[in-house]
Amino acid sequence: MNKLRSLLAGMLITFSFQTLLAQKTVSLFNGKDLAGWHTDVPAMDTNTNAKSPFIVRDGMLISLGTPGGHLITDKIYTNYRLEVEYRFAGKPGNCGVLVHSSTPRALYKMFPKSLEVQMEHGNAGDFWCIVEDISVPDMEARRGPKTEWGGTEGKRRNIKNLTDNSEKPVGEWNSMVIECLKDSVKVWVNGDLVNFGYNCSADKGMIALQAEGSEVEFRRLELIPIKRLSGNAKKD
């Protein structure tokens, strides 16, 4: 693991010449309603009694966990830093932030084509490839045999993160930062760089939150557009 972290550090130095110029912060959640978002919940297609698992409560965006589905931004985003504050208030659970989301129900007739940044307690920062793909250092050690890689049903889609103990205990608020810049994706959990991928097969798309069996509270969802300035480029 130390060798892998050294390799990662070296790669990050290579990318240090890419200066990020932050622009105006965009709040994706207004604390009052779900304006700017739409839901895709398969159970609601046929069950007239099914209710959306995404609600606003006490100024927080809540994923109730069931029925399973996704809350998806109306807009498409590229080149940004997404800052999320979340917690599992009652017990350890599962959820995820999907970036570069596009075709709906592309996997298991549920998940949109995307790259998932895992939020499951104990595994926050893992990548899950959902009909998209990404590369990371030491790929086979973290994903398994290359012949089994893929982004569809039955394939090895999970790429493990690099750290342990970055998450806070259940009931406490976690900070997750996801930086999508061109074809690279970096993830920090509570200030720790926990994952970094490159050569992502998508570089833009909608952003989605999951309802995946667990209640999750979100109190902050802010997006900071960024533009890449390489080497000696001057700011506009």
C-alpha positions in Angstrom: 0.0 0.0 0.0 2.9 2.4 0.7 4.2 1.8 -2.8 0.8 2.5 -4.2 0.5 5.7 -2.3 3.9 6.8 -3.5 2.9 6.1 -7.1 -0.3 8.1 -6.5 1.7 11.0 -5.1 4.0 11.0 -8.1 1.0 11.1 -10.4 -0.5 14.0 -8.5 2.8 16.0 -8.9 2.5 15.4 -12.6 -0.9 17.0 -12.5 0.2 19.9 -10.3 0.8 22.0 -13.5 -2.9 22.0 -14.1 -4.0 25.1 -12.2 -7.6 25.2 -11.2 -9.4 28.5 -11.4 -12.6 28.4 -9.2 -15.7 30.2 -10.4 -18.9 31.1 -8.7 -20.3 28.4 -6.4 -23.6 26.8 -7.4 -25.8 25.5 -4.7 -27.5 22.3 -6.0 -29.9 22.2 -3.0 -31.8 25.3 -1.8 -32.9 23.8 1.6 -36.6 24.1 0.7 -37.5 21.8 -2.2 -36.0 19.7 -5.0 -36.0 22.4 -7.6 -33.3 21.6 -10.3 -33.7 17.8 -9.8 -35.8 15.0 -11.1 -36.4 11.5 -9.9 -36.1 8.2 -11.7 -37.7 5.5 -9.5 -38.7 2.4 -11.5 -41.3 1.2 -8.9 -43.2 4.5 -9.5 -43.8 3.5 -13.1 -46.4 0.8 -12.2 -47.2 1.2 -8.5 -49.5 4.1 -8.0 -49.0 3.9 -4.2 -45.2 4.2 -4.5 -43.8 7.5 -3.1 -40.6 9.2 -4.0 -37.8 8.2 -1.7 -36.4 11.8 -1.9 -37.8 14.4 0.4 -36.8 17.6 2.1 -37.0 17.6 5.9 -35.7 20.1 8.4 -33.8 21.9 5.7 -32.0 18.7 4.6 -32.3 16.6 1.5 -33.2 13.1 2.6 -32.8 9.9 0.7 -35.1 7.5 2.5 -33.5 4.5 0.7 -36.6 2.8 -0.7 -38.0 2.4 -3.2 -34.7 2.2 -5.0 -33.9 4.9 -7.6 -32.1 8.1 -8.2 -32.4 11.8 -7.8 -30.8 13.5 -10.8 -29.9 17.0 -11.7 -31.7 18.6 -14.6 -28.5 20.1 -15.9 -25.4 18.5 -17.3 -22.0 19.5 -15.7 -18.4 19.2 -16.6 -15.2 20.4 -15.0 -16.2 21.0 -11.4 -15.6 20.4 -7.7 -18.6 19.0 -5.9 -18.7 19.4 -2.1 -21.1 17.2 -0.2 -21.9 16.9 3.5 -23.8 13.8 4.5 -24.5 11.4 7.3 -26.2 8.1 8.1 -28.1 9.3 11.1 -29.4 6.0 12.5 -27.3 3.1 11.4 -24.5 2.3 8.8 -25.9 2.3 5.3 -25.4 2.5 1.6 -25.7 5.4 -0.9 -23.6 7.0 -3.6 -23.0 10.0 -5.7 -23.0 9.4 -9.5 -21.0 11.7 -11.7 -21.2 11.9 -15.5 -24.6 10.4 -15.4 -26.4 9.9 -18.8 -28.5 7.0 -20.1 -31.1 6.1 -17.5 -31.5 2.5 -16.3 -28.5 1.3 -18.2 -27.5 -1.3 -15.5 -30.0 -3.8 -13.8 -32.8 -1.6 -15.2 -32.0 0.8 -12.3 -28.7 2.6 -12.5 -27.9 5.3 -15.0 -24.8 5.1 -17.1 -22.2 6.9 -14.9 -19.3 6.6 -12.5 -20.4 6.1 -9.0 -18.4 7.5 -6.0 -19.4 5.1 -3.2 -20.7 6.5 0.1 -21.4 3.1 1.7 -20.2 3.2 5.3 -16.8 1.7 5.5 -16.2 2.0 1.8 -16.6 5.7 1.1 -14.5 6.8 -2.0 -14.6 3.5 -3.9 -15.4 3.8 -7.6 -18.1 1.7 -9.2 -18.1 1.6 -13.0 -21.7 1.7 -14.4 -21.3 1.2 -18.1 -18.5 3.8 -18.0 -14.9 3.1 -17.1 -11.9 4.7 -15.4 -8.3 3.8 -14.7 -6.4 4.0 -11.4 -2.8 3.1 -10.3 -2.3 -0.6 -9.5 -5.5 -1.5 -11.2 -5.4 -5.3 -10.9 -4.7 -5.2 -7.2 -7.7 -2.9 -6.6 -10.2 -4.3 -9.1 -9.2 -7.9 -9.7 -8.2 -9.9 -12.8 -8.2 -7.8 -16.0 -10.2 -10.4 -17.9 -13.1 -9.8 -15.5 -13.3 -6.0 -15.7 -16.3 -4.3 -17.1 -19.2 -1.9 -16.5 -22.1 -4.2 -17.0 -23.9 -7.0 -15.1 -21.6 -9.7 -13.7 -18.4 -7.8 -14.3 -15.9 -6.5 -11.8 -17.0 -2.9 -11.6 -15.7 -2.0 -8.1 -12.3 -0.2 -7.7 -11.3 0.0 -4.0 -10.3 3.3 -2.4 -6.8 3.8 -0.9 -7.5 4.6 2.7 -9.0 3.2 5.9 -10.6 5.2 8.8 -11.3 8.3 6.7 -15.0 8.2 7.6 -16.5 9.5 10.8 -18.7 7.4 13.2 -22.4 6.9 12.2 -24.4 10.0 13.2 -21.6 12.4 12.6 -21.3 14.5 9.4 -18.9 13.5 6.7 -17.4 15.8 4.0 -16.9 14.4 0.5 -15.3 16.4 -2.2 -15.4 15.0 -5.8 -13.3 16.8 -8.4 -14.1 16.1 -12.0 -11.6 17.7 -14.4 -11.5 16.5 -18.0 -11.1 12.8 -17.8 -9.8 12.6 -14.2 -11.8 12.2 -11.0 -10.4 12.8 -7.5 -12.2 12.1 -4.2 -11.5 13.4 -0.7 -13.3 12.1 2.4 -13.0 14.4 5.5 -9.9 15.9 4.0 -8.1 12.6 3.0 -7.4 12.0 -0.7 -9.0 8.5 -1.0 -9.2 7.9 -4.7 -7.9 9.2 -8.0 -8.7 8.0 -11.5 -7.9 9.0 -15.0 -8.9 8.2 -18.6 -12.5 8.2 -17.5 -14.7 7.2 -20.5 -16.9 10.2 -19.8 -16.1 13.8 -18.9 -19.6 15.3 -18.5 -23.1 14.4 -17.5 -25.7 14.9 -14.8 -25.1 14.3 -11.1 -27.2 11.8 -9.2 -27.9 10.7 -5.7 -29.0 7.2 -4.8 -31.8 5.6 -2.9 -30.2 2.3 -2.1 -31.8 0.9 1.0 -30.6 3.3 3.7 -31.7 6.7 5.0 -29.1 9.3 4.3 -29.2 13.0 5.2 -27.6 15.7 3.0 -27.1 19.2 4.4 -24.8 20.6 1.7 -24.5 20.0 -2.0 -22.4 22.7 -3.7 -20.8 22.7 -7.1 -17.8 24.9 -7.9 -17.2 25.1 -11.7 -13.5 25.1 -12.5 -11.4 25.6 -15.6 -8.1 24.0 -16.3 -5.1 26.3 -16.9 -2.1 24.3 -18.0 1.5 25.2 -17.2 2.1 28.8 -18.2 -1.4 29.7 -19.2 -2.7 33.0 -17.9 -6.0 33.6 -16.1 -8.7 35.2 -18.2 
